[in-house]
Structures are given as structure tokens and as C-alpha cells.
Amino acid sequence: MRLIKSLLLGAALLAAGSIAWAQEQYVPLLSYRVGPYGSNGTSFFGGMIDYMNLVNQKGGINGVKLTWEECETEYNPSRGVECYERLKSRKGGATLVEPLSTGIAYGILDRVGKDKIPMTTLGYGRSDAANGKVFPYVFPLITTYWNQAAAMVVYLGERSGGMDKLKGKKIVHLYHDSAYGKEPLPVLEAEAAKWGFELIKIPITPPGNEQQSQWLQIRQAKPDYVIMWTFGVMSAVGLKTAQRNGFPRDKILGVWWAGSEEDTEPAGEAAKGFSTMSFTTPGDFPLLAEIRNELYKNGKGSLKEIDRVGNVMYTRGIAAAVMMVEGMRSAQSKFGKGKVLSGEQMRWGLENLNIDRARQKELGVEDMFPPVKTSCDDHEGSGAVKVVQWDGKQWVALSKTWITGDKALVRRLLEESSAAYAKEKSITPACMK
């Protein structure tokens, strides 16, 4: 009889354990690991996966385990839409989606609202989606392209000796010819009108393996500065071509997606001294050491090369995963600890984020990204950036504190653009409960 009771007790405990870990929060990953942007995507999604694995190893989110499935998009918008549709309903339904592609984000923008699946677009995507009254299920977290563009103009103004010194100068916007590259144009055009500089727009057809004609145009225009809004192989090719054409690196300022080791290492000496904007800080954070010790030393890391842990794109993947997990914690505080969240509940969690400096320190990511506090009016949560520079071996922060551009101008443009979208789609702007 005792043996039977013991077996029954053991079975009950085993079943209880299984039930606890059957509580799974599903996240589809619209990742890319091949093609001209494959190395960038591999590092970013590697960072996300490592953080999710570490959270699971620590017991999940109040006992709820994270689970995910990848679908290769090759950074292609149509493939991204296909992946989203294929994965969104699996394992009880998606909690949220993070595609790391402006083209894919535009492609599923209307779908996520109808499906009630929040989409995070960390440092990219449609900038006016920061208005949660119009885009309740879209979260361009930390900093948008529009706030980045505004900060770029402030930085170039400081480089020129004051904002008034921008008058009469020429600034080239050399860009990836896609929704991604065109996204900052409303802000750059408004800033050009405000400060009196000439904005010269020069597109590059992706993937951008040949840029001689573009840099010939630049040489003929003799601009004061070039904003290099590139991604993937396009960045390294741009730096090498600039060097061949004798254009000085200290007059080039890159978008943050041109500011990673994947961009500069292939460019060699042509990249030394290259500066870009960034929404993350270079450095070795306690969380990264924990990941190396807990995952990679035990053969559980997601990347083949441990030296990629801590590079720029990996760190941004960590930041994206931190936003996601903290959004889940926030949602559980309202809807129940240890509860598997619906997409609607996750939306509330992301709209009520408060990752201040103290919380960052607890997580081992203090100053990895600026403090983030979201609301219905502000799905971005910060808008602050840093300027970083490649010294030939690593990225170093030129900005010691987080900086912002003309946020009032950006907000005005955001309100106008989101209002036009709301009218087009017959949306009545309002905060969701």
C-alpha cells in the first residue's frame, strides 16, 4: 500500500511539474541568417534567443516558459509576410513579433492590429507608429528613425560650430532604396527647411555591391557631410568606395544599422574613424558575462562563435528580448503572475513599460540602452541616442550621456502623419484599456 501511495505521489508531482512547464509563451521569430544581411540577423536573433534561454534556465517568467520558432525571411518583405502568416497561430497563438526589417514591418502593419498581436520594431520601422492612439499594436521601442534623424542634425550642427552654421551647407542622404532608407526623409526635409541647409538625396539599389556612380555624384556635389543610411554589405562597400574617392571618413555619419562589427570589419582600414548613431552603448555588461558563463560554457549558446557575444547587433538582440520579457512581466502584474498572456494582454504590458536605471541594474544591463517608459501617447519610450565610433578594433561611445534632437518637431510630424493614416483607414484615435 505504501509503495502504491509513493508511486501515486511521485506521479502527481511529475504531472504538476509538467503542467507548470506546459505554461508556454510562444514567440515566432521572423529571422534572417542568409543573404546580404544574414550576418546582422544571425547576431541579433542570436542575442534574443540567448536571453530567452537564460530566462527559461532561471525558471521562466514567474514559471511561464518562453518558446519560439524561427522562419527564414532573408530580409524579404513578401517572405516575411508569409512567415508571419505561417507562424502566428501556432502553439496557441503568437505573443508578439519582432521582424527586424522595416519592409516586413510595413507588410504586416495592418495585419498585427487585426490579429491583436503586438509588433515591436526596435529602432526601425514606421516612426509615427509611436502614437499608440492610432497604432495600438505597434511599438517602435527605444528610438525611432525620426528621432535619430533629428539627433543627427543636432550632432552635425555641433560639429559645424552651432546650429546656425548649418545654413548654406550641403548634406547628402545616401540611402538604401527601400522603405527603410526613405523613412527619415520627412524629418530631414523639415530640418533642412528650418536650418537652411541643402539636402541631397542619393539612393542605392540593394544590396549595394556597387556604388561608384553614387560616390561620383557625391564627389561632384562636394557636400559638407554624408549621412550613410545603409545596411549589410552596402555599408562596407560604401566605406571602401568613399575611401577610393578620397571622401574623408570624419564627414560621414552612419545610421545605427551601419554601426556594427558586421559593417566595419569587412571594410578594414576604410572604416577606422567612422561614426554612427546608436541606441545601445558599446561595452561588456554583467548580463553578457552571465550568458557566457551559464550558456556558452555549458554548450547552450545559440551562436557558433562566442566572440560575437557582446557585439553591437547581438547587444541589440538582447535589448529587444529585455523589452519583450519586461513587457510580459508588466502584463503579468495586471493579469496574473504565472499566467500565459494573450496578444491583447501583452499589448497592455508593452504600453506600460518602465525600465528605469534601477531596473536596468537589476537585469545587468545598466546603460546598455536609455531608460524606457511607454504610454498610450508614446510607444517609443525614449527617443535618446548616442554617437559611437569605430577605432579600428572596437566601437567606443563618443557621447557619454544620452542625447536627443528636436523632439517637438518630430512630435508635430508624428501627429500629422498618424492623423492622415487614421483618416485613410477610418480609425478613431483612442487609448485602449
C-alpha positions in Angstrom: 0.0 0.0 0.0 2.8 2.4 0.9 4.5 1.6 -2.4 1.3 2.4 -4.3 0.9 5.7 -2.4 4.5 6.6 -3.1 4.1 5.9 -6.8 0.9 7.9 -6.9 2.6 10.8 -5.1 5.5 10.7 -7.5 3.2 10.6 -10.5 1.3 13.6 -9.1 4.4 15.6 -8.5 5.7 14.8 -12.0 2.4 15.8 -13.5 2.4 19.0 -11.6 5.9 19.8 -12.9 4.7 19.0 -16.4 1.7 21.2 -16.1 3.9 24.1 -14.7 6.2 23.9 -17.7 3.3 23.3 -20.1 2.6 27.0 -19.5 4.5 28.4 -22.5 4.6 31.9 -24.0 5.1 31.5 -27.8 7.2 33.9 -29.8 7.6 33.5 -33.6 10.9 34.7 -34.9 10.9 36.2 -38.4 14.6 35.9 -38.6 17.2 36.0 -41.4 20.5 34.2 -41.3 21.3 34.0 -45.1 21.8 36.6 -47.8 23.5 40.0 -47.8 22.0 40.8 -44.3 22.5 37.3 -42.8 25.4 38.1 -40.5 23.5 41.0 -39.0 20.4 38.9 -38.4 22.3 36.0 -37.0 23.8 38.2 -34.3 20.6 40.0 -33.5 18.4 36.9 -33.2 21.2 35.0 -31.5 21.1 37.6 -28.8 17.3 37.3 -28.5 17.5 33.5 -28.3 20.3 33.5 -25.7 18.3 35.8 -23.4 15.2 33.7 -23.7 17.2 30.6 -22.9 18.7 32.3 -19.9 15.3 33.4 -18.7 14.0 29.8 -19.1 17.0 28.5 -17.2 16.1 30.7 -14.3 12.6 29.4 -14.2 10.9 31.4 -16.8 8.6 34.4 -16.2 7.0 33.5 -12.9 7.1 29.9 -14.0 6.0 30.6 -17.6 8.5 29.2 -20.1 9.3 31.0 -23.4 9.1 29.0 -26.5 9.8 30.1 -30.1 10.1 29.0 -33.7 12.1 30.6 -36.5 11.2 31.2 -40.1 13.8 32.4 -42.6 12.7 35.6 -44.3 16.0 36.6 -46.0 15.0 40.2 -45.1 12.5 39.9 -47.9 9.1 41.6 -47.2 7.0 39.1 -49.1 8.7 36.2 -47.4 8.3 38.0 -44.1 4.6 38.3 -44.6 4.5 34.6 -45.5 6.4 33.6 -42.3 4.1 35.8 -40.2 1.0 34.1 -41.6 2.5 30.7 -41.2 3.6 31.1 -37.6 1.1 33.5 -36.0 -1.4 30.8 -34.9 0.9 28.0 -33.8 1.2 26.8 -30.2 -1.8 28.7 -29.0 -1.0 31.9 -30.9 1.8 34.4 -31.0 2.5 36.7 -28.1 4.3 39.3 -30.2 6.5 39.6 -33.3 9.8 41.4 -33.9 10.8 41.2 -37.6 14.0 43.4 -37.6 13.0 44.8 -41.1 11.2 48.0 -42.0 9.9 46.3 -45.2 8.4 43.4 -43.3 7.1 45.7 -40.6 5.2 47.7 -43.2 4.0 44.5 -44.8 2.3 43.2 -41.6 1.5 46.6 -40.1 -2.3 46.3 -40.7 -2.3 42.6 -40.0 -1.0 42.7 -36.5 -3.8 45.1 -35.5 -6.5 42.9 -36.9 -4.8 39.8 -35.3 -4.3 41.6 -32.0 -0.6 40.6 -31.9 1.8 43.4 -30.8 4.8 44.1 -33.0 8.0 45.6 -31.7 10.2 47.5 -34.1 13.3 48.3 -32.1 14.9 51.3 -33.6 13.3 50.9 -37.0 10.0 50.7 -38.9 7.3 53.3 -39.2 8.2 56.2 -36.9 4.7 57.7 -36.5 3.6 54.3 -35.0 4.9 55.8 -31.7 1.3 57.2 -31.5 -0.5 54.4 -29.7 -3.8 56.0 -30.2 -3.6 55.2 -33.9 -1.2 52.2 -33.8 -2.2 50.3 -30.6 -0.4 47.1 -31.6 2.9 48.6 -32.9 5.8 49.6 -30.6 8.9 51.3 -32.2 10.7 51.0 -28.9 13.6 53.0 -27.6 14.2 55.4 -30.5 12.6 55.8 -34.0 14.3 56.8 -37.2 12.7 60.2 -37.0 14.2 61.0 -33.6 17.5 59.5 -34.8 17.5 61.8 -37.9 16.7 64.8 -35.6 19.6 63.9 -33.4 21.9 63.6 -36.4 21.1 67.1 -37.4 21.9 68.4 -33.9 25.2 66.5 -33.9 26.2 67.8 -37.3 25.2 71.3 -36.1 27.5 70.9 -33.2 30.3 69.7 -35.5 29.8 72.9 -37.6 30.1 75.2 -34.6 26.4 75.8 -33.9 23.0 75.1 -35.4 23.0 78.4 -37.2 26.2 77.4 -39.0 24.3 74.7 -40.9 22.8 77.4 -43.2 24.1 77.0 -46.7 25.8 73.7 -46.1 25.2 70.6 -48.2 24.2 67.3 -46.6 23.8 64.2 -48.6 21.4 61.5 -47.6 22.9 58.3 -49.2 20.3 55.7 -48.6 19.2 52.1 -49.1 16.5 52.5 -51.7 13.6 51.0 -49.8 11.0 51.9 -47.1 13.9 51.7 -44.6 16.1 54.3 -46.4 13.2 56.7 -47.2 11.8 56.6 -43.6 13.8 59.6 -42.2 13.1 61.9 -45.2 10.2 63.8 -43.6 12.4 64.9 -40.7 15.5 65.6 -42.8 13.4 67.7 -45.2 11.8 69.6 -42.3 15.2 70.2 -40.7 16.7 71.4 -44.0 13.8 74.0 -44.3 14.3 75.1 -40.7 18.1 75.5 -40.7 18.7 76.4 -44.3 20.9 73.5 -45.4 20.6 71.8 -48.8 19.5 68.1 -48.6 20.8 66.0 -51.5 19.1 62.6 -51.8 21.1 59.8 -53.4 19.6 56.2 -53.4 21.5 52.9 -53.6 19.8 49.9 -55.1 20.0 47.0 -52.6 22.1 45.1 -51.9 24.6 47.8 -52.9 27.6 45.9 -54.0 28.5 48.6 -56.5 28.4 52.3 -55.5 30.9 54.1 -57.8 28.2 56.2 -59.5 26.8 57.4 -56.2 30.1 58.4 -54.8 31.0 60.1 -58.1 27.8 62.2 -57.6 29.0 62.9 -54.0 32.4 64.0 -55.2 30.8 66.3 -57.8 28.4 67.8 -55.2 31.2 68.4 -52.7 28.9 68.1 -49.6 29.9 69.1 -46.1 28.6 65.8 -44.7 27.2 62.5 -45.9 24.5 60.6 -43.9 25.1 57.0 -44.8 21.7 55.2 -44.3 22.8 51.7 -45.3 22.6 48.1 -44.1 24.5 44.9 -44.6 27.2 44.7 -47.4 26.1 48.1 -48.5 27.8 49.7 -45.5 31.3 48.2 -46.0 31.1 48.8 -49.8 30.2 52.4 -49.1 33.1 53.0 -46.8 35.6 51.4 -49.2 34.2 53.4 -52.1 34.3 56.6 -50.1 38.0 55.9 -49.4 38.8 55.2 -53.1 37.1 58.5 -54.0 39.0 60.4 -51.3 36.0 61.4 -49.2 37.0 61.8 -45.6 35.5 59.4 -43.0 35.1 62.2 -40.5 32.5 63.8 -42.7 30.4 60.6 -42.9 27.8 59.9 -40.2 26.1 56.5 -40.3 22.6 55.3 -39.3 22.8 52.9 -36.4 22.2 49.8 -38.7 25.5 50.8 -40.4 27.2 50.8 -37.0 28.1 47.2 -36.2 31.1 44.9 -36.5 29.4 43.3 -39.5 29.7 46.7 -41.2 33.2 47.8 -40.2 35.3 44.6 -40.0 34.8 43.8 -43.8 35.8 47.4 -44.7 39.2 47.2 -42.9 41.1 50.4 -42.8 38.4 52.2 -44.7 36.2 52.0 -41.6 38.6 53.4 -39.0 37.3 56.6 -37.5 33.7 56.0 -38.9 31.0 57.4 -36.6 27.3 56.3 -36.4 24.3 56.9 -34.2 23.4 54.2 -31.8 20.5 53.3 -29.4 22.8 50.9 -27.5 26.1 51.5 -25.7 29.2 49.5 -26.6 30.6 47.7 -23.6 30.7 44.5 -21.5 27.7 44.3 -19.3 27.1 41.9 -16.3 24.4 40.2 -18.3 26.8 39.3 -21.1 29.2 37.7 -18.6 26.3 35.7 -17.2 25.3 34.5 -20.6 28.9 33.4 -21.4 29.1 31.5 -18.0 25.7 30.0 -17.9 25.1 29.2 -21.6 28.2 29.1 -23.7 30.5 27.4 -21.1 27.8 24.6 -21.0 27.3 24.3 -24.7 23.9 26.0 -24.7 24.7 29.2 -26.6 22.9 29.9 -29.8 25.9 31.2 -31.8 28.9 29.2 -33.0 31.3 32.0 -32.2 31.4 33.1 -28.6 33.4 36.2 -29.6 30.2 37.5 -31.2 28.6 37.7 -27.8 28.6 41.4 -26.9 29.0 42.7 -30.5 26.6 45.5 -31.5 23.9 43.5 -33.3 24.0 40.9 -30.5 23.5 43.5 -27.9 20.6 45.0 -29.7 19.0 41.5 -29.8 19.5 41.4 -26.1 17.8 44.8 -25.8 14.8 43.6 -27.9 14.5 40.5 -25.7 14.7 42.5 -22.5 11.9 44.8 -23.8 9.8 41.7 -24.6 10.3 39.9 -21.3 9.8 43.1 -19.2 6.6 43.7 -21.2 5.5 40.2 -20.2 6.3 40.9 -16.5 4.4 44.2 -16.7 1.4 42.4 -18.2 1.5 39.6 -15.6 1.4 42.3 -12.9 -2.0 43.2 -14.1 -3.5 39.9 -15.5 -1.9 37.4 -13.1 1.6 36.2 -12.2 2.4 32.9 -13.9 -0.3 33.4 -16.5 0.2 32.8 -20.2 -0.7 36.1 -21.8 -2.8 36.8 -24.9 -1.7 39.2 -27.5 -4.1 41.8 -26.2 -2.7 41.5 -22.7 0.9 41.6 -24.0 -0.1 44.9 -25.8 -1.0 46.4 -22.4 2.3 45.2 -20.9 4.3 46.9 -23.7 2.3 50.1 -23.3 3.1 50.2 -19.6 6.9 49.5 -19.6 9.1 51.3 -17.1 12.7 50.1 -17.4 14.5 52.8 -15.4 18.2 52.9 -14.5 17.5 50.9 -11.3 15.7 48.1 -13.2 18.5 48.0 -15.8 21.0 47.5 -13.0 18.9 44.6 -11.6 19.0 43.0 -15.0 22.7 43.5 -15.6 22.2 46.0 -18.5 22.7 49.4 -16.8 23.1 52.0 -19.6 23.0 49.4 -22.4 20.1 51.4 -23.7 18.4 54.6 -22.4 15.6 54.3 -19.8 12.4 53.4 -21.4 8.9 54.4 -20.2 6.0 53.9 -22.5 2.4 55.1 -22.6 -0.6 55.3 -24.9 0.8 58.5 -26.4 4.3 57.2 -26.6 5.0 53.7 -27.8 8.7 54.7 -28.3 9.5 55.3 -24.7 12.7 57.3 -25.0 14.0 59.0 -28.2 17.5 59.3 -26.9 20.7 58.2 -28.8 24.4 58.1 -28.6 27.2 58.7 -31.1 29.7 55.9 -31.4 32.9 55.5 -33.4 34.9 52.6 -34.8 38.6 52.8 -33.6 39.7 50.1 -35.9 39.2 47.3 -33.4 36.0 48.1 -31.5 33.2 50.6 -31.1 33.6 53.3 -28.5 31.0 55.8 -27.3 31.7 59.4 -28.2 28.6 60.5 -26.3 29.0 59.9 -22.6 25.3 60.7 -22.0 22.1 60.1 -24.0 21.2 62.9 -26.4 18.1 63.9 -28.2 17.2 66.1 -31.2 14.3 68.4 -31.8 11.6 66.2 -30.2 8.9 68.9 -30.6 9.4 68.9 -34.4 9.3 65.1 -34.5 6.2 65.0 -32.4 4.4 67.5 -34.7 5.3 65.4 -37.8 4.3 62.3 -35.9 0.8 63.7 -35.1 0.3 64.9 -38.7 1.3 61.7 -40.2 -0.6 59.4 -37.8 -3.7 61.6 -38.2 -3.5 61.2 -42.0 -3.1 57.4 -41.6 -6.1 57.3 -39.2 -8.3 59.2 -41.7 -7.2 56.9 -44.5 -8.0 53.8 -42.5 -11.2 55.2 -40.8 -9.6 54.9 -37.4 -10.9 56.9 -34.4 -7.7 57.6 -32.4 -8.2 56.5 -28.8 -6.3 54.8 -26.0 -7.1 51.1 -25.4 -7.8 49.9 -21.9 
